Amino acid sequence: MSEADLRGTILAQVDALRPGTTCCPSRIARNIAADWRPLMGPLRAAALSLAAEGRICVLQNGTDAGPDPRGPIRLGRP
């Protein structure tokens, strides 16, 4: 799956969220492929790129995760 495909999938999933809710990147990966674990690195990188552009937000513990988060993240609307 290309980076453009991942970015489009992330944006579609985040756009579908109810206001005030977030999603786990693993949920997006599971929706894309049965063997979803290999997608986690590229998906996380694409999500951080989208966050840097201001198109989504990446959160940890309910606050902005910054440009290089460690550990679990959540994706949401900006």
C-alpha positions as CSV (number, residue, x, y, z in Angstrom):
1,M,0.0,0.0,0.0
2,S,1.4,3.4,-1.0
3,E,1.8,6.3,1.4
4,A,-0.9,8.2,-0.6
5,D,-3.3,5.3,0.0
6,L,-2.5,5.2,3.7
7,R,-3.0,9.0,4.0
8,G,-6.3,8.8,2.2
9,T,-7.4,5.9,4.4
10,I,-6.4,7.8,7.6
11,L,-8.2,11.0,6.5
12,A,-11.4,9.0,5.6
13,Q,-11.4,7.3,9.0
14,V,-10.8,10.5,10.9
15,D,-13.4,12.3,8.9
16,A,-15.9,9.6,9.8
17,L,-15.3,10.0,13.6
18,R,-18.0,11.6,15.7
19,P,-17.0,15.0,17.0
20,G,-14.7,14.7,20.1
21,T,-13.8,11.0,19.5
22,T,-10.5,9.5,18.4
23,C,-9.4,6.2,16.9
24,C,-6.4,3.9,17.3
25,P,-4.1,3.6,14.3
26,S,-4.3,-0.2,14.7
27,R,-8.0,0.0,14.0
28,I,-7.3,1.6,10.6
29,A,-4.6,-1.0,9.9
30,R,-7.0,-3.8,10.7
31,N,-9.6,-2.3,8.3
32,I,-7.0,-2.4,5.5
33,A,-5.5,-5.8,5.8
34,A,-5.7,-9.1,7.6
35,D,-2.0,-9.0,8.2
36,W,-2.1,-5.5,9.6
37,R,1.0,-5.4,11.9
38,P,3.4,-4.6,9.0
39,L,1.3,-1.5,8.2
40,M,1.7,0.1,11.7
41,G,5.1,1.8,11.0
42,P,4.1,3.3,7.7
43,L,0.7,4.2,9.0
44,R,2.1,5.9,12.0
45,A,4.6,7.9,9.8
46,A,1.7,8.9,7.5
47,A,-0.4,10.0,10.5
48,L,2.5,12.1,11.9
49,S,3.0,13.7,8.5
50,L,-0.8,14.6,8.3
51,A,-0.6,16.0,11.8
52,A,2.4,18.2,10.8
53,E,0.3,19.5,8.0
54,G,-2.6,20.3,10.4
55,R,-5.0,17.8,8.7
56,I,-5.4,15.5,11.7
57,C,-4.3,15.6,15.4
58,V,-2.2,12.9,17.0
59,L,-2.9,12.6,20.7
60,Q,-1.4,10.8,23.8
61,N,-3.3,10.9,27.0
62,G,-5.7,13.4,25.5
63,T,-3.1,16.0,24.6
64,D,-1.0,16.8,21.5
65,A,1.6,14.1,21.1
66,G,4.1,16.3,19.4
67,P,6.3,15.5,16.3
68,D,7.9,12.3,17.7
69,P,5.7,10.5,20.1
70,R,6.7,7.3,21.9
71,G,4.1,4.7,22.8
72,P,0.4,4.5,21.9
73,I,-1.2,7.3,20.0
74,R,-4.8,8.2,19.0
75,L,-5.9,10.0,15.9
76,G,-8.6,12.6,15.7
77,R,-9.9,15.7,14.0
78,P,-7.8,18.9,14.3
